[in-house]
Amino acid sequence: MRKILIVDDEERMQNLISLYLIPAGFECVAKSSGYDALLYLQNNSCDLVILDLMMPEMDGWETCKKIRDFSDVPIIMLTARTNKSDVIKGLSTGADDYITKPFDSGELLARIEAVFRRTKLLENTTIIFNDLTWNPDSYSLSYKDKSIQVTPKEFALIGLLLKYPNRVFTREQLLTIIWGLEVGTEDRTIDSHIRNIRDKLKNAGFPIYDHLTTVWGVGYKWES
């Protein structure tokens, strides 16, 4: 069972979030301050932190920054503030996502699952497929030891598809997992990136059209 740490100075909000998450199969631990959250995380593990922004003594920004000094646990900031500058500040201090109050259970659960999918991408596991090597440690892609230059988003897309061969990803899923909170991204952005990936791997001699296939009307998959 995945454990989620809820950090909020309002007990009512702690109880509401727990009410949403426990039926979905999560274990919930609640703390009322940034100090209590830091102490807990220094001595215990959890799978994700839901962190309120506006708390007395130590706000969510400072708490997030201090958590990042010793942990890479995924963090979702929760706040009533909706200014874009607040979102940027939250992400720059190390948060993985940002959700505003009020929210419903569906949105919260979707955000949590999206963060889990995105952070799983960062696992440092090299993938080798028919002499194509995807290496997250060196952030490199190569075919038969010949380097292939790709953008960060192209690299992430290839990695996701390689990790889950034969699984169909919709364009919306790819946007959520790879682009996360970025604004103004459309379905055709995925098509453009896939086209670039195909061109680059084809030029490197890899039989890309045998593996990176289009599922018409749905999305894309990597055939093994």
Secondary structure per residue as TSV (DSSP state, phi and psi in degrees):
chain	resnum	aa	ss	phi	psi
A	1	M	-	360.0	129.6
A	2	R	-	-79.0	137.6
A	3	K	E	-103.9	133.1
A	4	I	E	-119.9	128.7
A	5	L	E	-93.0	121.4
A	6	I	E	-102.6	121.5
A	7	V	E	-118.1	107.1
A	8	D	-	-157.2	137.4
A	9	D	S	-80.0	-7.0
A	10	E	-	-101.4	118.7
A	11	E	H	-62.4	-33.7
A	12	R	H	-60.7	-41.1
A	13	M	H	-70.4	-38.9
A	14	Q	H	-56.3	-46.8
A	15	N	H	-66.8	-38.6
A	16	L	H	-64.1	-46.6
A	17	I	H	-63.2	-42.7
A	18	S	H	-61.4	-38.5
A	19	L	H	-61.5	-34.7
A	20	Y	H	-74.9	-39.2
A	21	L	H	-88.2	-36.4
A	22	I	G	-60.9	-44.4
A	23	P	G	-64.0	-19.7
A	24	A	G	-86.4	2.8
A	25	G	T	96.7	14.5
A	26	F	-	-98.6	147.1
A	27	E	E	-91.9	133.5
A	28	C	E	-115.2	135.1
A	29	V	E	-123.1	129.3
A	30	A	E	-112.4	137.5
A	31	K	E	-131.5	146.9
A	32	S	S	-99.0	-1.2
A	33	S	S	-151.9	161.8
A	34	G	H	-62.5	-37.6
A	35	Y	H	-62.4	-45.7
A	36	D	H	-64.1	-37.2
A	37	A	H	-65.2	-43.6
A	38	L	H	-62.8	-44.1
A	39	L	H	-61.3	-41.4
A	40	Y	H	-64.2	-47.1
A	41	L	H	-68.4	-25.8
A	42	Q	H	-72.3	-17.4
A	43	N	H	-122.9	-4.5
A	44	N	-	-142.8	160.1
A	45	S	-	-106.5	154.0
A	46	C	-	-150.3	169.3
A	47	D	S	-96.3	-21.0
A	48	L	E	-165.3	148.7
A	49	V	E	-116.7	129.0
A	50	I	E	-102.5	115.4
A	51	L	E	-119.8	116.6
A	52	D	E	-69.0	144.0
A	53	L	S	-83.7	-47.9
A	54	M	-	-93.6	92.1
A	55	M	-	-127.0	148.0
A	56	P	S	-70.6	160.5
A	57	E	S	70.2	-62.6
A	58	M	S	-131.0	112.5
A	59	D	-	-77.8	176.7
A	60	G	H	-64.9	-35.1
A	61	W	H	-61.2	-49.3
A	62	E	H	-66.3	-40.3
A	63	T	H	-61.3	-44.9
A	64	C	H	-59.9	-45.1
A	65	K	H	-61.3	-41.1
A	66	K	H	-70.4	-35.0
A	67	I	H	-62.6	-41.1
A	68	R	H	-67.3	-14.8
A	69	D	T	-68.0	-22.6
A	70	F	T	-138.9	-2.1
A	71	S	-	-145.5	145.7
A	72	D	-	-107.8	22.4
A	73	V	-	-57.1	137.1
A	74	P	-	-60.3	140.0
A	75	I	E	-128.9	128.3
A	76	I	E	-111.5	121.0
A	77	M	E	-83.7	140.4
A	78	L	E	-126.1	122.3
A	79	T	E	-159.7	161.5
A	80	A	S	-87.9	-7.8
A	81	R	-	-82.3	133.7
A	82	T	-	-120.4	3.6
A	83	N	-	-62.1	138.9
A	84	K	H	-59.9	-34.4
A	85	S	H	-63.1	-33.6
A	86	D	H	-68.6	-39.4
A	87	V	H	-61.9	-47.3
A	88	I	H	-62.2	-42.6
A	89	K	H	-62.8	-41.7
A	90	G	H	-62.5	-44.7
A	91	L	H	-69.0	-34.9
A	92	S	H	-71.6	-22.3
A	93	T	T	-85.8	-5.2
A	94	G	T	121.5	3.5
A	95	A	-	-71.6	150.6
A	96	D	S	-95.1	-22.1
A	97	D	E	-160.6	175.0
A	98	Y	E	-150.3	124.8
A	99	I	E	-129.9	137.6
A	100	T	E	-102.1	149.2
A	101	K	S	-85.1	144.8
A	102	P	S	-77.8	158.2
A	103	F	-	-140.8	165.2
A	104	D	-	-114.0	171.2
A	105	S	H	-62.5	-38.3
A	106	G	H	-62.6	-44.1
A	107	E	H	-64.5	-44.4
A	108	L	H	-61.3	-47.3
A	109	L	H	-64.2	-38.3
A	110	A	H	-64.7	-41.7
A	111	R	H	-63.4	-42.6
A	112	I	H	-61.9	-47.7
A	113	E	H	-65.1	-36.3
A	114	A	H	-64.4	-41.2
A	115	V	H	-64.7	-42.1
A	116	F	H	-60.3	-40.1
A	117	R	H	-67.2	-41.9
A	118	R	H	-67.3	-43.4
A	119	T	H	-69.1	-27.9
A	120	K	H	-64.5	-28.2
A	121	L	T	-60.6	-27.2
A	122	L	T	-85.0	-0.4
A	123	E	-	-60.3	132.5
A	124	N	-	-83.4	70.4
A	125	T	-	-120.7	116.9
A	126	T	-	-72.1	136.4
A	127	I	E	-115.7	129.3
A	128	I	E	-119.6	124.4
A	129	F	E	-135.1	110.7
A	130	N	T	47.9	50.2
A	131	D	T	73.0	2.7
A	132	L	E	-92.2	123.7
A	133	T	E	-116.3	121.3
A	134	W	E	-108.8	112.6
A	135	N	E	-120.1	104.5
A	136	P	T	-72.9	-20.8
A	137	D	T	-66.8	-45.5
A	138	S	T	-97.1	-0.6
A	139	Y	T	53.3	49.7
A	140	S	E	-130.4	152.3
A	141	L	E	-127.8	132.9
A	142	S	E	-146.7	156.3
A	143	Y	E	-131.1	120.5
A	144	K	T	50.7	47.0
A	145	D	T	66.8	8.2
A	146	K	E	-98.3	122.1
A	147	S	E	-66.4	139.9
A	148	I	E	-118.5	120.6
A	149	Q	-	-82.9	119.1
A	150	V	-	-131.4	158.6
A	151	T	-	-78.1	165.2
A	152	P	H	-56.6	-40.8
A	153	K	H	-69.5	-38.0
A	154	E	H	-64.2	-40.5
A	155	F	H	-62.0	-44.9
A	156	A	H	-65.0	-40.7
A	157	L	H	-61.8	-47.4
A	158	I	H	-60.7	-44.0
A	159	G	H	-60.4	-43.7
A	160	L	H	-62.1	-46.5
A	161	L	H	-65.7	-38.7
A	162	L	H	-66.9	-35.4
A	163	K	H	-67.9	-28.9
A	164	Y	S	-125.9	67.1
A	165	P	T	-61.5	143.3
A	166	N	T	71.4	4.5
A	167	R	-	-95.7	131.7
A	168	V	-	-85.6	127.0
A	169	F	E	-108.4	128.8
A	170	T	E	-73.8	162.2
A	171	R	H	-60.3	-39.9
A	172	E	H	-62.7	-41.4
A	173	Q	H	-63.2	-42.8
A	174	L	H	-64.2	-40.0
A	175	L	I	-62.1	-44.1
A	176	T	I	-65.8	-45.3
A	177	I	I	-71.8	-46.3
A	178	I	I	-87.8	-41.7
A	179	W	I	-91.1	-23.4
A	180	G	T	58.8	-116.9
A	181	L	T	-88.4	-1.6
A	182	E	-	-60.9	140.8
A	183	V	S	-97.5	146.1
A	184	G	S	84.3	12.2
A	185	T	-	-87.8	132.6
A	186	E	-	-118.9	167.5
A	187	D	H	-54.7	-38.5
A	188	R	H	-67.7	-17.8
A	189	T	H	-61.8	-40.9
A	190	I	H	-61.4	-47.0
A	191	D	H	-58.8	-40.2
A	192	S	H	-64.9	-42.8
A	193	H	H	-67.3	-40.5
A	194	I	H	-62.6	-41.8
A	195	R	H	-60.5	-42.9
A	196	N	H	-64.9	-41.2
A	197	I	H	-60.9	-45.3
A	198	R	H	-61.4	-43.5
A	199	D	H	-62.6	-44.5
A	200	K	H	-68.3	-41.2
A	201	L	H	-74.2	-34.1
A	202	K	H	-62.5	-44.0
A	203	N	H	-64.8	-25.3
A	204	A	T	-83.9	-5.6
A	205	G	T	97.1	0.0
A	206	F	-	-80.3	137.1
A	207	P	-	-76.1	67.9
A	208	I	G	-62.7	-34.6
A	209	Y	G	-71.6	-13.5
A	210	D	G	-80.0	-15.1
A	211	H	T	-124.9	-46.1
A	212	L	E	-88.9	98.7
A	213	T	E	-111.9	153.1
A	214	T	E	-94.3	130.7
A	215	V	E	-102.1	100.8
A	216	W	T	-57.1	130.7
A	217	G	T	80.9	-2.0
A	218	V	T	-124.5	-68.2
A	219	G	E	175.7	-130.6
A	220	Y	E	-140.1	158.4
A	221	K	E	-151.2	160.2
A	222	W	E	-105.4	115.5
A	223	E	-	-88.3	127.9
A	224	S	-	-86.1	360.0
